[in-house]
Amino acid sequence: MAPGSAGSGVVSWGNPGAWLTVVGCLTRLGPMIAGTAAATNAAPAPAAFRRGDERLIRLTTSAADKVRGLLHKQGRPAGVLRVAVVGGGCSGLQYKMDLQDRPQNRDILVESAGVQVVVDPKSALYVTGSELDYLDALQGGGFKVTNPNAATSCSCGESFSA
């Protein structure tokens, strides 16, 4: 699809550690974020994070199964999936996904399909309402992000704008 054309809002993320491109829509997060909780880890100063719900970001069953498998493979069965938005790519922003041991200060923690997903407050403005899916296929397989705020899609298939 050419830049500026109407798109489905689906962005591909092929292999773990790769980057996805996204330009999101600034959206209110108030009702999706509950109070503050403290992480229950043996760290000297526990991280303060907030709890959110699946209106922020949701994982499908296949994405949750893949993330659980990756966490287990890395020896982090109680770990979290971090979803962040960073500058770069042909449309200006990209998704960055990473597996971590626990939430950090100021993160928003969402449990979806039995997997803990953390998003920093700035990135939450861009991922609100998104769904993360995983397709196991030779072509077009990998993680797919569907962002309902996406208005157009780039021809590379990895960037979009809202």
C-alpha positions in Angstrom: 0.0 0.0 0.0 1.4 3.4 -0.8 2.0 6.1 1.8 -1.1 8.2 2.5 -3.5 5.5 1.3 -6.2 4.0 3.6 -4.9 1.1 5.6 -6.2 -1.6 7.9 -4.1 -0.5 10.9 -2.2 -3.8 10.9 1.6 -3.6 11.5 3.9 -6.5 11.2 6.7 -7.5 13.6 8.5 -10.5 12.3 11.2 -11.7 14.7 11.7 -11.0 18.4 13.9 -8.0 18.8 12.8 -6.4 15.6 11.1 -3.0 15.4 7.6 -2.1 14.2 6.7 1.3 12.9 3.7 3.1 14.1 2.3 6.6 14.3 -0.5 6.5 16.9 -3.3 8.7 18.0 -3.2 10.6 21.3 -6.0 9.2 23.4 -7.2 9.7 26.9 -6.1 7.0 29.3 -7.9 8.0 32.5 -10.5 5.2 32.6 -8.0 2.5 31.6 -5.6 3.1 34.4 -6.3 2.3 38.0 -4.5 3.3 41.2 -0.8 2.7 41.9 0.6 -0.6 43.1 4.1 -1.6 44.2 6.0 -4.5 42.6 6.5 -7.4 45.0 10.1 -8.2 44.1 13.2 -8.6 46.3 14.7 -5.4 44.8 16.0 -2.8 47.3 13.4 -0.2 46.2 10.3 -1.7 44.6 9.1 -0.2 41.4 5.9 1.8 41.6 3.6 1.0 38.7 -0.1 1.4 37.9 -2.6 -1.2 36.8 -4.5 -0.8 33.5 -6.9 -3.0 31.7 -7.3 -4.5 28.2 -8.6 -1.3 26.8 -5.0 -0.1 26.7 -3.6 -3.2 24.9 -4.8 -6.7 24.4 -3.1 -10.0 23.4 -4.8 -12.8 21.5 -4.4 -16.3 22.7 -1.8 -17.2 20.1 0.3 -14.0 21.0 0.0 -14.9 24.7 1.1 -18.4 24.0 4.1 -17.2 22.0 5.1 -14.6 24.6 4.8 -17.2 27.4 7.0 -19.6 25.4 9.7 -16.9 24.8 9.6 -15.9 28.5 10.1 -19.5 29.5 12.9 -20.0 27.0 14.7 -17.0 28.5 14.3 -18.3 32.0 11.8 -15.6 33.0 8.5 -17.4 33.5 7.2 -14.6 35.7 8.5 -11.9 33.3 6.7 -9.2 31.4 6.3 -8.1 27.8 7.3 -4.4 27.4 5.6 -2.6 24.5 7.1 0.9 23.8 6.8 3.4 21.0 10.1 5.1 19.9 11.0 7.5 17.2 12.2 6.2 13.9 11.0 4.5 10.7 9.5 5.9 7.6 6.4 7.2 9.3 8.1 8.6 12.4 7.4 6.1 15.2 8.1 2.4 15.8 7.0 -0.2 18.3 9.7 -1.7 20.4 8.9 -5.0 22.2 11.1 -6.5 24.8 10.9 -9.2 27.5 11.8 -8.0 31.0 11.9 -9.4 34.5 9.4 -6.9 36.0 7.6 -3.5 35.6 9.7 -0.4 36.0 8.7 2.9 37.8 5.7 4.6 36.3 4.8 1.7 34.0 1.2 0.7 33.3 0.7 -3.0 33.9 -2.0 -4.9 31.9 -2.7 -8.5 32.3 -4.1 -10.0 29.0 -4.7 -13.6 28.3 -2.6 -14.6 31.3 0.5 -12.5 30.2 1.7 -9.3 31.9 2.2 -6.5 29.5 3.9 -3.2 30.6 3.7 0.1 28.7 5.3 3.4 29.8 2.9 6.4 30.1 4.1 8.1 27.0 3.9 5.0 24.8 0.4 4.4 26.2 -0.8 7.4 24.3 0.0 5.6 21.1 -1.0 2.0 21.8 -4.4 2.6 23.3 -6.9 0.1 21.9 -4.3 -2.0 20.1 -4.4 -5.8 19.8 -1.2 -7.9 19.5 -1.6 -11.2 17.6 0.9 -13.8 16.5 0.7 -15.7 13.2 2.8 -18.8 12.7 3.5 -18.8 9.0 6.4 -18.8 6.6 5.3 -15.6 4.9 3.7 -12.8 6.8 4.1 -14.6 10.1 5.2 -13.1 13.4 3.6 -10.6 15.7 0.9 -8.4 14.2 -0.3 -5.2 15.9 -3.8 -4.0 15.0 -4.2 -0.4 16.0 -7.7 1.0 15.6 -6.3 4.5 15.5 -4.4 3.8 12.2 -5.7 5.8 9.3 -3.1 5.0 6.7 -0.4 2.4 6.0 3.0 2.7 4.4 4.0 0.4 1.5 6.7 -1.2 3.6 3.9 -2.9 5.7 5.6 -1.9 9.0 4.6 1.7 9.4 1.3 3.6 9.6 -0.1 6.9 10.6 -3.2 7.9 12.5 
